[in-house]
Amino acid sequence: MSRKKVILAVDTKVNEQFLPLLLGSDINVYGMARSFHEAYGTVSEAHGAGQLAPTKYSKIVNVHTHPGFSEPEGFMKVMRELMAQYKDDPRKIILVPCGDGYTELITHNRTELSQRFICPTVDAKTQETLEDKAAFYRTCEKYGLPYPDTLIITKEMVENQSSVELPFGFPVALKPSDSVEYLNVEFEGRKKAFILYSQEEVDDILKKVYQAGYTSEMICQNFIPGDDSRMRVLNAYVDQNHNVRMLYLGHPLLEDPTPEAVGNYVAIMPDYNEKVFDQMKNFLEKIEYVGFANFDMKYDERDGEYKLFEINLRQGRSSFCVTLGGYNLAKYLVEDYVLETPFTETTYARGDKLWIGVPEKILKEYIEEGPDKDRALQYLTDKKYGNTLYYKEDMSLKRYILVKRIFYLYHDRYKKYFRKK
């Protein structure tokens, strides 16, 4: 059977004017590399501490690994070498962080890095008031943004008391305020975030977290009832002049149940909510934000509000749903920094495809029954869906086998870890 080759409609003149330098090697990196390739035919360069599966055997992104690259000293050593390497290169080099750690490293070295690279991120001061969850909730309070009832717990509180008294009932959500520091913390039963049902569970996890070496605050919140389908994820792009160019609302239907991946979405439908768009647009403008922003929120039926959980100061790992939905992420960077296209108006996006990160069979089995699932299944029936890793223009035999295996492994994960909320 013959296979027609898809010819990408790209502007080679634009392609020659810039180079994406992606930080990391995960699915987020691949999603951005694919966005650049779809729009401009560009092959991206990526630098990370190690080689992760999503970018292996790819011809649209060249991955370079550097031991110690996730640490400040090792990071800046490599970046200074790259600054020298690209010193006489006429292209604009766009630095795109694809993880919290790399975002923090850029914001804290932005002045030096900006001497050669385009750094579409906030400054260090803004990063510190938004990335840390405790600081973010204080910012929400200042700007009148809704968030769950919250208790901020310190290491001293845990060490000086046998039990931390909570101002609300169970169940509760417990998570680290500093997600970057928490990346290096290991203990039995570790998860990205916990849903706990008793005081004993709360006290046990808090002790384990701090005994394992974590020093920052922990966030304990009143659990908002409902399954994953109550979640929403908002992606935004804010240009170098603090104009919000695009807002895209996604409706997650299912999360990865694996302990180290809790909170990672594996199915997102397009959604639209002008109240949420207006609210977040005003917030981003008031704080003079720059770059991609990714908000997690959940609908609380008790008061009809969407409560904010966190902001990522970058595109999210599932943000390829935006490109898939018709709003190519790479184009916003290039139009802003390379073509210098003037801002005209904010786009309130209306996506048209379901993004999936697991096999279709898992969606059919594990998404909660109801109208949301019916809509998702209709997207599948109508062939209006896609995912980050299956890309026709980048599918050698080795890569095809790798991607098939990545998806296959989810079957065992769901059988082992999935629990209804």
KOLLOKOL-52391 format. One record per residue (C-alpha): residue number from 1; residue in one letter; x, y, z. Coordinates in Angstrom, 3 decimals. Example, Ala and Ser with C-alpha at 12.3 -4.5 7.8 and 13.67 -1.06 7.14 Angstrom:
// residues 2
1,a,12.300,-4.500,7.800
2,s,13.670,-1.060,7.140
//
This chain:
// residues 421
1,m,0.000,0.000,0.000
2,s,1.454,3.363,-0.979
3,r,1.585,6.164,1.554
4,k,1.253,9.759,0.426
5,k,3.891,12.006,1.907
6,v,2.538,15.085,3.662
7,i,4.237,18.230,2.361
8,l,4.502,20.922,5.009
9,a,3.652,24.445,3.893
10,v,6.489,26.384,5.488
11,d,8.041,29.795,4.995
12,t,11.739,29.061,4.504
13,k,12.585,32.753,4.654
14,v,11.268,32.896,8.216
15,n,12.900,29.559,9.030
16,e,16.322,31.041,8.257
17,q,15.857,33.910,10.710
18,f,15.740,32.011,14.009
19,l,16.709,28.863,15.919
20,p,14.743,27.348,18.825
21,l,16.921,26.276,21.759
22,l,14.724,24.023,23.910
23,l,15.661,23.099,27.476
24,g,14.903,19.514,28.488
25,s,14.171,16.307,26.569
26,d,10.668,15.320,27.701
27,i,7.271,15.327,25.976
28,n,7.019,19.096,26.486
29,v,10.212,19.532,24.457
30,y,8.878,17.267,21.721
31,g,5.599,19.185,21.606
32,m,7.430,22.483,21.124
33,a,9.820,20.979,18.559
34,r,6.846,19.609,16.645
35,s,5.105,23.006,16.783
36,f,8.191,24.699,15.299
37,h,8.533,21.993,12.657
38,e,4.866,22.098,11.631
39,a,4.899,25.884,11.282
40,y,8.341,26.511,9.791
41,g,10.019,23.185,8.986
42,t,12.548,24.023,11.698
43,v,14.766,21.410,13.347
44,s,15.171,22.478,16.977
45,e,18.189,22.065,19.233
46,a,17.534,20.791,22.767
47,h,19.833,20.700,25.787
48,g,19.134,18.736,28.950
49,a,20.626,16.767,31.812
50,g,19.725,13.459,30.164
51,q,17.959,11.820,27.239
52,l,14.305,10.989,27.886
53,a,12.188,8.694,25.726
54,p,9.823,11.224,24.062
55,t,12.646,12.851,22.064
56,k,14.645,9.701,21.204
57,y,15.206,8.798,17.547
58,s,13.736,12.127,16.436
59,k,14.776,14.018,13.317
60,i,12.946,17.243,14.258
61,v,14.965,17.906,17.423
62,n,18.650,17.286,18.168
63,v,19.129,16.497,21.857
64,h,22.432,17.331,23.584
65,t,22.963,16.005,27.115
66,h,25.158,17.552,29.801
67,p,25.758,16.019,33.259
68,g,24.890,18.563,35.944
69,f,22.884,20.716,33.528
70,s,19.959,20.989,35.944
71,e,22.191,22.630,38.584
72,p,22.973,26.384,38.454
73,e,26.742,26.039,37.977
74,g,26.534,23.307,35.341
75,f,23.703,25.078,33.556
76,m,25.517,28.391,33.194
77,k,28.760,26.672,32.151
78,v,26.976,25.107,29.179
79,m,24.967,28.242,28.403
80,r,28.122,30.371,28.284
81,e,29.641,27.863,25.874
82,l,26.520,28.126,23.711
83,m,26.629,31.920,23.848
84,a,30.166,31.750,22.455
85,q,29.160,29.124,19.874
86,y,26.344,31.292,18.511
87,k,28.183,34.597,18.893
88,d,28.449,35.264,15.148
89,d,25.277,33.421,14.124
90,p,22.953,35.934,12.409
91,r,19.815,34.106,13.534
92,k,17.744,35.012,16.575
93,i,18.172,32.240,19.163
94,i,14.957,31.661,21.131
95,l,15.472,30.032,24.530
96,v,12.412,27.938,25.468
97,p,12.328,26.314,28.947
98,c,10.244,23.139,29.083
99,g,10.353,22.420,32.824
100,d,10.069,24.290,36.118
101,g,13.756,23.881,36.950
102,y,14.933,25.268,33.624
103,t,12.454,28.146,33.860
104,e,13.894,29.091,37.249
105,l,17.457,28.862,35.935
106,i,16.630,31.213,33.064
107,t,14.785,33.767,35.200
108,h,17.657,33.931,37.703
109,n,20.250,34.381,34.942
110,r,18.096,36.356,32.531
111,t,20.298,39.454,32.396
112,e,23.372,37.531,31.258
113,l,21.512,35.120,28.974
114,s,19.669,37.981,27.257
115,q,22.985,39.263,25.919
116,r,22.739,36.576,23.214
117,f,19.452,34.722,23.585
118,i,15.824,35.771,23.404
119,c,14.417,34.855,26.835
120,p,10.599,34.990,26.696
121,t,10.143,34.612,30.455
122,v,9.358,36.726,33.506
123,d,12.115,38.157,35.701
124,a,13.341,36.485,38.910
125,k,11.201,38.617,41.227
126,t,7.988,37.755,39.379
127,q,9.031,34.109,39.200
128,e,9.414,33.926,42.968
129,t,5.955,35.420,43.590
130,l,4.243,32.990,41.218
131,e,6.146,29.687,41.056
132,d,6.136,29.039,44.795
133,k,2.573,27.961,45.575
134,a,2.351,29.713,48.946
135,a,3.438,32.974,47.312
136,f,1.050,32.338,44.417
137,y,-1.942,32.051,46.750
138,r,-0.961,35.321,48.394
139,t,-0.895,36.834,44.905
140,c,-4.346,35.351,44.198
141,e,-5.607,36.981,47.397
142,k,-4.163,40.328,46.314
143,y,-5.830,40.237,42.885
144,g,-9.113,38.659,43.954
145,l,-8.626,35.326,42.189
146,p,-10.480,32.316,43.654
147,y,-8.445,29.440,45.104
148,p,-9.238,26.541,47.483
149,d,-9.331,26.987,51.275
150,t,-5.658,26.633,52.154
151,l,-3.381,26.031,55.132
152,i,0.319,26.742,54.620
153,i,2.436,24.361,56.705
154,t,6.064,25.012,57.630
155,k,8.797,22.606,58.674
156,e,8.796,24.206,62.147
157,m,5.080,23.499,62.586
158,v,5.639,19.814,61.872
159,e,8.727,19.512,64.091
160,n,7.185,21.398,67.035
161,q,3.791,19.688,67.087
162,s,2.730,16.075,67.233
163,s,-0.152,16.887,64.894
164,v,-0.939,19.857,62.624
165,e,-4.508,21.021,63.226
166,l,-6.467,21.657,60.025
167,p,-9.143,24.373,59.690
168,f,-11.293,22.267,57.337
169,g,-12.547,18.698,57.085
170,f,-11.441,15.703,55.048
171,p,-10.551,14.763,52.392
172,v,-7.679,17.193,51.818
173,a,-5.067,17.718,49.126
174,l,-1.430,17.969,50.241
175,k,1.403,19.127,47.968
176,p,4.784,20.891,48.112
177,s,4.900,24.652,47.759
178,d,8.296,24.498,46.020
179,s,7.966,21.914,43.256
180,v,11.564,22.437,42.096
181,e,13.062,21.573,45.510
182,y,10.659,18.628,45.824
183,l,12.042,17.064,42.624
184,n,15.129,15.928,44.566
185,v,13.250,14.617,47.616
186,e,12.820,10.845,47.874
187,f,10.853,8.797,50.434
188,e,8.634,5.718,50.522
189,g,5.188,6.503,49.144
190,r,6.302,9.739,47.458
191,k,3.785,11.344,45.093
192,k,3.630,14.687,43.299
193,a,0.486,15.417,45.323
194,f,-1.634,13.515,47.836
195,i,-5.355,13.153,48.512
196,l,-5.661,12.226,52.194
197,y,-8.638,11.129,54.259
198,s,-7.501,11.286,57.883
199,q,-5.374,13.286,60.318
200,e,-3.079,10.288,60.737
201,e,-2.325,10.229,57.008
202,v,-1.580,13.965,56.971
203,d,0.802,13.753,59.932
204,d,2.559,10.696,58.496
205,i,3.204,12.262,55.075
206,l,4.342,15.581,56.556
207,k,6.907,13.828,58.756
208,k,8.202,11.744,55.855
209,v,8.514,14.796,53.596
210,y,10.565,16.827,56.071
211,q,12.643,13.883,57.303
212,a,13.604,13.273,53.651
213,g,15.224,16.715,53.494
214,y,12.511,18.974,52.088
215,t,12.685,22.419,53.747
216,s,10.063,24.634,52.099
217,e,6.383,24.988,52.928
218,m,3.708,22.369,52.275
219,i,0.246,23.289,51.025
220,c,-2.820,21.625,52.548
221,q,-6.159,22.392,50.884
222,n,-9.800,21.556,51.259
223,f,-10.407,18.975,48.527
224,i,-12.787,20.228,45.853
225,p,-15.255,17.391,45.171
226,g,-15.432,15.742,41.782
227,d,-13.317,13.679,39.406
228,d,-10.740,14.790,36.827
229,s,-13.459,16.104,34.496
230,r,-13.985,19.067,36.874
231,m,-10.463,20.258,36.081
232,r,-9.624,22.972,33.569
233,v,-6.230,23.967,32.188
234,l,-5.645,27.396,30.687
235,n,-2.719,28.175,28.390
236,a,-1.812,31.762,27.574
237,y,0.795,33.622,25.582
238,v,1.785,37.141,26.671
239,d,4.094,39.128,24.409
240,q,7.189,41.156,25.303
241,n,5.013,44.258,25.798
242,h,2.696,42.435,28.248
243,n,-0.171,42.069,25.758
244,v,-2.116,38.825,26.153
245,r,-2.172,37.481,22.599
246,m,-3.924,34.160,23.148
247,l,-5.905,32.222,25.766
248,y,-6.821,28.557,25.254
249,l,-8.973,26.673,27.754
250,g,-8.735,22.908,27.957
251,h,-11.088,20.488,29.694
252,p,-9.085,17.565,31.139
253,l,-10.975,14.299,31.392
254,l,-8.360,11.984,32.864
255,e,-5.034,12.171,34.699
256,d,-2.040,9.857,34.891
257,p,-2.505,7.752,38.079
258,t,1.201,6.905,38.456
259,p,2.472,8.311,41.815
260,e,5.307,10.338,40.278
261,a,3.023,11.651,37.514
262,v,-0.146,12.531,39.455
263,g,-1.670,15.674,37.980
264,n,-0.367,15.055,34.459
265,y,-3.308,15.122,32.063
266,v,-3.775,12.378,29.475
267,a,-6.965,13.596,27.768
268,i,-7.994,17.220,27.119
269,m,-11.044,18.487,25.234
270,p,-11.265,22.078,23.996
271,d,-13.427,24.367,26.135
272,y,-14.527,27.998,26.103
273,n,-15.417,30.296,29.021
274,e,-15.377,34.074,28.587
275,k,-15.554,34.747,32.325
276,v,-12.382,32.710,32.904
277,f,-10.690,34.299,29.877
278,d,-11.518,37.829,31.056
279,q,-10.375,37.069,34.603
280,m,-7.014,35.601,33.616
281,k,-6.342,38.182,30.887
282,n,-6.796,41.006,33.400
283,f,-4.542,39.255,35.916
284,l,-1.709,38.643,33.445
285,e,-1.831,42.238,32.248
286,k,-1.820,43.678,35.768
287,i,1.281,41.731,36.821
288,e,3.007,42.573,33.494
289,y,3.594,38.944,32.618
290,v,5.806,37.757,29.728
291,g,5.838,34.440,27.864
292,f,3.766,31.278,28.145
293,a,1.608,30.671,31.213
294,n,-0.182,27.477,32.175
295,f,-2.889,27.503,34.886
296,d,-4.528,24.524,36.587
297,m,-7.974,25.078,38.097
298,k,-10.992,23.066,39.223
299,y,-14.701,23.806,39.155
300,d,-16.245,23.937,42.635
301,e,-19.964,23.184,42.399
302,r,-20.435,24.451,45.962
303,d,-20.026,28.078,44.874
304,g,-19.831,27.897,41.073
305,e,-16.236,29.165,40.918
306,y,-13.186,27.842,39.107
307,k,-10.525,27.643,41.856
308,l,-6.881,28.134,40.873
309,f,-4.353,25.496,41.938
310,e,-1.124,26.753,40.383
311,i,0.589,28.519,37.531
312,n,3.462,27.125,35.482
313,l,5.642,29.879,34.030
314,r,5.958,28.023,30.727
315,q,3.811,25.948,28.408
316,g,2.587,22.756,30.100
317,r,3.597,19.205,29.190
318,s,0.190,18.702,27.567
319,s,0.122,22.142,25.913
320,f,0.474,20.616,22.462
321,c,-3.327,20.465,22.736
322,v,-3.199,24.180,21.822
323,t,-1.229,23.576,18.615
324,l,-3.447,20.590,17.830
325,g,-6.509,22.783,18.320
326,g,-5.370,25.221,15.646
327,y,-3.263,27.736,17.620
328,n,0.376,26.859,16.981
329,l,2.454,27.706,20.066
330,a,5.659,28.304,18.117
331,k,3.995,30.917,15.911
332,y,3.308,33.154,18.905
333,l,7.004,33.235,19.797
334,v,8.157,33.810,16.230
335,e,5.561,36.482,15.454
336,d,6.447,38.295,18.683
337,y,10.255,38.162,18.661
338,v,11.312,37.399,15.073
339,l,8.692,38.956,12.808
340,e,7.760,41.573,15.433
341,t,4.121,41.420,14.363
342,p,2.203,44.231,16.118
343,f,-0.406,43.254,18.706
344,t,-3.981,43.828,17.545
345,e,-6.310,41.876,19.841
346,t,-6.492,38.979,22.287
347,t,-7.586,35.668,20.789
348,y,-10.069,33.723,22.910
349,a,-9.372,30.360,21.296
350,r,-11.974,27.822,20.219
351,g,-10.195,24.513,19.705
352,d,-11.606,21.735,17.556
353,k,-9.736,18.564,18.527
354,l,-9.362,16.179,21.460
355,w,-5.774,15.773,22.683
356,i,-4.895,12.324,24.052
357,g,-1.786,10.981,25.759
358,v,-2.852,7.357,26.300
359,p,-4.421,4.603,24.157
360,e,-8.073,5.110,23.174
361,k,-9.039,1.947,25.074
362,i,-7.962,3.545,28.372
363,l,-10.111,6.613,27.709
364,k,-13.137,4.429,27.023
365,e,-12.583,2.405,30.195
366,y,-11.507,4.992,32.771
367,i,-13.174,8.329,31.945
368,e,-16.187,8.857,34.221
369,e,-19.516,8.100,32.536
370,g,-21.547,11.146,31.513
371,p,-21.916,13.845,28.851
372,d,-18.193,14.740,28.962
373,k,-17.243,11.174,28.103
374,d,-19.878,11.119,25.363
375,r,-18.311,14.226,23.806
376,a,-14.831,12.696,24.012
377,l,-15.990,9.492,22.343
378,q,-17.614,11.543,19.585
379,y,-14.264,13.249,18.913
380,l,-12.727,9.787,18.570
381,t,-15.516,8.591,16.267
382,d,-15.170,11.695,14.089
383,k,-11.370,11.265,13.954
384,k,-10.951,14.743,15.469
385,y,-8.154,13.868,17.852
386,g,-4.408,13.611,18.039
387,n,-1.453,13.366,20.396
388,t,1.974,14.861,20.804
389,l,4.202,11.922,19.899
390,y,2.603,10.405,16.784
391,y,3.897,12.728,14.057
392,k,3.946,11.452,10.460
393,e,6.914,13.642,9.557
394,d,9.031,12.064,12.313
395,m,8.210,8.376,12.393
396,s,11.152,6.114,11.621
397,l,10.757,2.430,12.493
398,k,12.773,2.863,15.707
399,r,10.700,5.832,16.785
400,y,7.428,4.103,15.893
401,i,8.311,1.129,18.114
402,l,9.369,3.468,20.937
403,v,6.154,5.503,20.840
404,k,4.024,2.334,20.687
405,r,5.810,1.074,23.802
406,i,5.324,4.390,25.664
407,f,1.584,4.108,25.058
408,y,1.413,0.369,25.800
409,l,2.914,0.810,29.279
410,y,-0.082,2.901,30.368
411,h,-2.296,-0.200,30.492
412,d,-0.373,-1.632,33.461
413,r,-0.175,1.773,35.170
414,y,-3.941,2.191,35.170
415,k,-4.571,-1.364,36.350
416,k,-2.133,-0.860,39.227
417,y,-2.745,2.720,40.350
418,f,-6.105,4.045,39.152
419,r,-8.575,4.983,41.898
420,k,-11.839,6.887,41.517
421,k,-11.816,10.285,43.241
//
